[in-house]
């Protein structure tokens, strides 16, 4: 069990902030300031409107389902036991490129303002892969207050198989993987892939997750990820145990038990889900306005009491539906580490929810400053057109303010190009995000890839300072 002494956390937090400030990258590549003519007023999400109706709040209710320990242990035993995050870090096999090594198109995908103080590009094989799409990020800053998991600083990034790419083999469709990144040395980060899987009820086999990981939060020893509306088991969230990583023994495209052992689509490690949450009212339909939410982005709010999971809906820019934001409390029970607060029947209720006027939300964050009665909500907005930076908004009950990169209120397209989820690292004061694309010149998936994928961090203080 981790030691959680307050003195140790504060001392390490001060040291870490000093180290990070001293090694901040000077990013010189930035996109040209977007002109006012490119602004689209309809992207303004407006002020938050609280959802107070009991009937409407009931739409967000979840039901928890935990896998039996005996079935999980059976699977682990048959695969040779479990390993932890440190084992994966000891065997990283890919290297993040620092800013100076990024391609011009990658650097141009970074935020215009506020500028990133850290930025990294992926290994060459992943930066141009059109088979996979990076969509979510969480860190050991979410996992524990001191920003470490054990002795390590770690970043996790969730990638989803690109099922829109033509001629992909059926065995690859819907797969999801997590990059486990060694962030102990921020000037030389390495990573390794772990495949997310779902075990059978009896623990005799497993299948691929078959869902988009558009949202992901690492809290205590659990990793919560979003499930797609098309999930075969009709789940909304899956839960993984960071202490239950297991080794594959056969290198093949298959997923699951095969002749001679266990396969993970060519990856060396898998994580089997240990629990899941489904919407009590049934599976969401993103094409229907039936009030059943479709999970988009996730993040952790440590400034709430208790700590909470915040979520957003994600509809394409210009869609008829408008996105809602909501939160669930995490459990404080000692035998429910990393799980949401549930009643004796396993039901999890949203503790608050808001409606917005937004579409195209790709990232959500909630943070309450000391002394404030209410939290501010941050959302990233992705425009519908190609080659345009997104917008980062801060919302409260009174209005919405955008991070600007020009002298007027229309120069708001300043955030990363096709940026995805948001994650706040409390010990460093930084908001982490990542961009997604490596499409071709036609914004499709047939021609040579144009790399635009970056993992970056921006101080929250810089974000708030740029809001107007």
TANORCOR-V906797 format. One record per pair of residues at least 6 apart in sequence whose ideal C-beta (glycine too) atoms are under 7 Angstrom apart, sorted by the first residue. I is the first residue (numbers start at 0). J is the second residue. Records with the same first field share a line. If there is no record, write none. Layout:
I->J ; J
This chain:
1->143
7->145
8->144 ; 145
11->145
12->145 ; 146 ; 426
15->146 ; 426 ; 427
16->427 ; 428
19->427
22->185 ; 186
23->116 ; 117
24->98 ; 116 ; 117 ; 118
26->98 ; 109 ; 114 ; 115 ; 118
28->103 ; 106 ; 107 ; 109
29->109 ; 111 ; 114
30->107 ; 111 ; 388
32->111 ; 404 ; 405 ; 410
33->388 ; 404 ; 410 ; 412
35->407 ; 409 ; 410
37->387 ; 412
38->409 ; 411 ; 412
39->382
42->359 ; 380 ; 382 ; 390
43->356 ; 399
44->355 ; 356 ; 357 ; 378 ; 392 ; 394 ; 399
45->355 ; 356 ; 399
46->394 ; 395 ; 396 ; 397 ; 398 ; 399
47->353 ; 355 ; 376 ; 394 ; 395 ; 396
48->353 ; 354
49->353
50->56 ; 352 ; 353 ; 354
55->290
56->349 ; 352
58->280 ; 290 ; 291 ; 292
59->292 ; 325 ; 349 ; 352
60->279 ; 346 ; 347 ; 348
61->235 ; 276 ; 277 ; 278 ; 279 ; 347
62->276 ; 277 ; 279 ; 345 ; 346
63->274 ; 276 ; 341 ; 345 ; 347
64->274 ; 275 ; 277
65->273 ; 274
66->198 ; 272 ; 273 ; 274
70->198 ; 200 ; 201 ; 202
71->198 ; 202 ; 243 ; 271 ; 273
73->202
74->198 ; 202 ; 205 ; 271
75->81 ; 243 ; 245
78->245 ; 246 ; 261
79->246
81->242 ; 243 ; 244 ; 245
82->244 ; 246
83->241 ; 242 ; 244
84->148 ; 151 ; 153 ; 179 ; 241
85->149 ; 151
87->179 ; 191 ; 193 ; 244 ; 268
88->151 ; 179 ; 181
90->191
91->181 ; 189 ; 190 ; 191
92->191
93->122 ; 125 ; 189 ; 190 ; 191
94->122 ; 189
95->119 ; 120 ; 121 ; 180 ; 188 ; 189 ; 190
96->119 ; 120
97->119 ; 186
98->106 ; 118
100->120
101->120 ; 453
102->450
104->449 ; 450 ; 451
105->120 ; 450 ; 451 ; 452 ; 453
108->415 ; 416 ; 434 ; 451 ; 453
109->115 ; 118 ; 415 ; 453 ; 455
110->413 ; 414 ; 415 ; 457
111->388 ; 404 ; 413
112->402 ; 403 ; 404 ; 413 ; 465
113->402 ; 457 ; 461 ; 462 ; 465
115->455 ; 456 ; 457
116->456 ; 457 ; 458
117->185 ; 455 ; 456
118->453 ; 455
119->188 ; 453 ; 454
120->126 ; 452 ; 453
121->452
126->437 ; 450 ; 452
127->437 ; 448 ; 450
128->437
129->161 ; 164 ; 437 ; 444 ; 448
130->160 ; 161 ; 164 ; 167 ; 171
131->158 ; 160 ; 161
132->158 ; 159 ; 161 ; 435
133->156 ; 158 ; 419 ; 433 ; 435 ; 452
134->157 ; 158 ; 159 ; 211 ; 212 ; 213 ; 419 ; 420 ; 435
135->156 ; 157 ; 212 ; 213 ; 214 ; 215 ; 419 ; 420
136->154 ; 155 ; 156 ; 420 ; 422 ; 431 ; 432 ; 433 ; 454
137->155 ; 215 ; 216 ; 217 ; 422
138->153 ; 154 ; 155 ; 422 ; 424 ; 431
139->146 ; 147 ; 148 ; 151 ; 152 ; 153
140->146 ; 424 ; 425 ; 426 ; 427
141->216 ; 217 ; 218 ; 299 ; 422
142->148 ; 217 ; 218 ; 219
144->425
145->426
146->152 ; 424 ; 426 ; 427
151->183
152->182 ; 183
153->179 ; 180 ; 181 ; 182
154->180 ; 182
155->177 ; 178 ; 179 ; 215 ; 217
156->177 ; 178 ; 180 ; 433 ; 454
157->175 ; 177 ; 212 ; 215 ; 224
158->176 ; 178
159->175 ; 211 ; 212
160->171 ; 172 ; 173 ; 174
161->444
162->172 ; 173
163->444
164->444
165->444 ; 445
168->252
170->252 ; 253
173->207 ; 209 ; 210
174->194 ; 207 ; 208 ; 264
175->195 ; 208 ; 210 ; 212
176->192 ; 193 ; 194 ; 195 ; 266
177->193 ; 195
178->190 ; 192
179->190 ; 191 ; 193
180->188 ; 190
181->188 ; 189 ; 190
182->188
192->266
193->244 ; 266 ; 268 ; 269 ; 270
194->263 ; 264 ; 266 ; 269
195->208 ; 224 ; 239 ; 270
196->205 ; 206 ; 207 ; 208 ; 254 ; 269 ; 270 ; 271
197->205 ; 206 ; 208 ; 237 ; 271 ; 272
198->205 ; 271 ; 272
199->205
204->255 ; 256
205->255 ; 269 ; 271
206->254 ; 255
207->254
208->237
209->230 ; 231
210->225 ; 226 ; 227 ; 230
211->225 ; 227
212->224 ; 225
213->225 ; 295 ; 296 ; 313
214->224 ; 225 ; 294 ; 295 ; 296 ; 297 ; 310 ; 420
215->222 ; 224 ; 297 ; 420
216->223 ; 297 ; 298 ; 299 ; 308
217->241
218->299 ; 329 ; 337
219->336 ; 337
220->240 ; 241 ; 242 ; 336 ; 337
221->238 ; 239 ; 240 ; 241 ; 336 ; 337 ; 338
222->239 ; 241
223->236 ; 238 ; 297 ; 308
224->236 ; 237
225->236 ; 294 ; 297
226->234 ; 235 ; 236 ; 237
228->282 ; 283 ; 284 ; 285 ; 293
233->277 ; 282
234->275 ; 276 ; 277
235->276 ; 277 ; 278 ; 294
236->275 ; 276 ; 294
237->272 ; 275
238->272 ; 273 ; 274 ; 275 ; 338
239->270 ; 272 ; 273
240->273
243->270 ; 271 ; 273
244->268 ; 270
245->268 ; 269 ; 271
246->267 ; 268
247->261 ; 262 ; 263 ; 266 ; 267 ; 268 ; 269
248->260 ; 261
249->257 ; 259 ; 260 ; 261 ; 262
250->265
251->257 ; 262
252->264 ; 265
253->262
254->262 ; 263 ; 264
255->262
263->269
274->338
276->339 ; 347
278->291
279->346
280->291
281->291
283->291 ; 292 ; 293
285->293 ; 314
288->319 ; 320
292->312 ; 323
293->312
294->310
295->311 ; 312 ; 313 ; 360
296->310 ; 311 ; 313 ; 360 ; 361 ; 362 ; 363 ; 420
297->308 ; 309 ; 310
298->309 ; 363 ; 364 ; 420 ; 421 ; 422 ; 423
299->306 ; 308
300->306 ; 307 ; 309 ; 326 ; 365 ; 366 ; 374
301->425
302->366 ; 367 ; 374
303->367 ; 374
305->328 ; 329 ; 331
306->329
307->326 ; 327 ; 328 ; 329 ; 350
308->326 ; 327 ; 329 ; 339
309->324 ; 326 ; 363 ; 365
310->325 ; 363
311->322 ; 324 ; 360 ; 363 ; 378
312->322 ; 323 ; 360
313->322 ; 360 ; 361
314->320 ; 322 ; 358
315->358 ; 359
316->358 ; 359 ; 381 ; 382 ; 383
317->358 ; 383
318->358
321->354 ; 355 ; 356 ; 357 ; 358
322->355 ; 357 ; 358 ; 360
323->352 ; 353 ; 354 ; 355
324->352 ; 353 ; 355 ; 363 ; 376
325->349 ; 351 ; 352
326->349 ; 350 ; 351 ; 365
327->339 ; 347 ; 349 ; 350
328->339 ; 340 ; 350
329->339 ; 340
330->338 ; 339 ; 340 ; 341
339->347
340->347
341->347
355->394
357->378 ; 380
359->380 ; 381 ; 382 ; 383
360->378 ; 379 ; 380
361->379 ; 381 ; 418 ; 419
362->378 ; 379 ; 418 ; 419 ; 420 ; 421 ; 432
363->376 ; 378 ; 421
364->377 ; 421 ; 423 ; 430
365->374 ; 376
366->374 ; 375 ; 423 ; 459
367->373 ; 374
373->395 ; 396
375->393 ; 395
376->394
377->391 ; 392 ; 393 ; 421
378->392 ; 394
379->389 ; 391 ; 414 ; 418 ; 421
380->389 ; 390 ; 392
381->389 ; 417
382->389 ; 412
385->442
387->412
388->412 ; 413 ; 414 ; 415 ; 416
389->412 ; 414 ; 415 ; 417 ; 418
390->401 ; 411 ; 412 ; 413 ; 414
391->401 ; 402 ; 414 ; 462
392->399 ; 400 ; 401
393->400 ; 466
400->466 ; 467
401->411 ; 466
402->413 ; 414 ; 462 ; 465 ; 466
403->410 ; 411 ; 413 ; 465 ; 467
404->410 ; 413
408->467
415->432 ; 434 ; 455
416->434 ; 451
417->434 ; 435 ; 436
418->432 ; 433 ; 434
419->432 ; 433 ; 434 ; 435
420->432
421->430 ; 432
422->431
423->430 ; 459
424->431
428->458 ; 459 ; 460
429->456 ; 457 ; 458 ; 459
430->456 ; 457 ; 459 ; 462
431->456
432->455
433->453 ; 454
434->451 ; 452 ; 453
435->452
436->451 ; 452
437->448 ; 449 ; 450 ; 451 ; 452
438->444 ; 448 ; 449
439->445 ; 446 ; 447 ; 448 ; 449
440->446 ; 449
